[in-house]
Amino acid sequence: MKTLARLTLTSSLLLCSTYVFADDASMATAMDDGHITNVISRIDSTETAWIIDLGWDSKYISEGRNNLDNSGIYWATGAYQYDSLTVYASLGRGDSNNYIEWDLGLEYGFELTENLEAAVGYQRIQGYGDSDCRDNELFASLSYSPFEWLTPSLAYTYSTEAAGYFIEASVHSSWPITAQLTLTPYVTQTFDFQYVTEEHDGANHLQLGLEAEYQLQPQLVVSGHVSQTFAQQDIEQEAGYNNRDLDQTYFGFHLTWEF
């Protein structure tokens, strides 16, 4: 959502991320960026739960940009969920690049109406590598689920380091193929307002993707995704409108347990 370059580094690495949990399918955050995943929405959560998620992405993509040259990234996340409150810690490590990231945060979800849900949260980000980064983020989201097969959502992230914000407008459509397998195509349009760059406010990138989730056991889910980004004005202007390909294709896998 997630999101994820919270400050601009002179090395051009944008290495920070938002990780959001939800205990309801209509509040699920997509795997649109990095290690963000909605597999937890597939698990029947009780009032309290411990959650462990392990994953890998072929590229570390955030805000439509590739943050680690010639490297994917591993993710390991632990979370404790009590009713509507989730506290989490996430560790990312480049598989072929000297980069480590810690994300620590909390999120509170609540229902506004029967089909409209919201969440607010805070996240601390700390990255270590060729260039270190750190940030504090405030985020919020709205999710509307008038139908089981259609979920439009809106996500907002504010960076205290950049003093800017990033907006993602998404539509997900989940289709049960079998009792265990669900496929979810999605489309996301994003907007940058001095969050990644200061020179341009407006359209950042368009993203299309397909997510797949398979419930191995009642408390164990395996998921995967393939995603394609299309650079828009903010990314093109940052790159100087040169001829190199600014679009990104990447994929990833996750395994999630609930206890």
Disulfide bonds with the S-S distance in Angstrom:
none
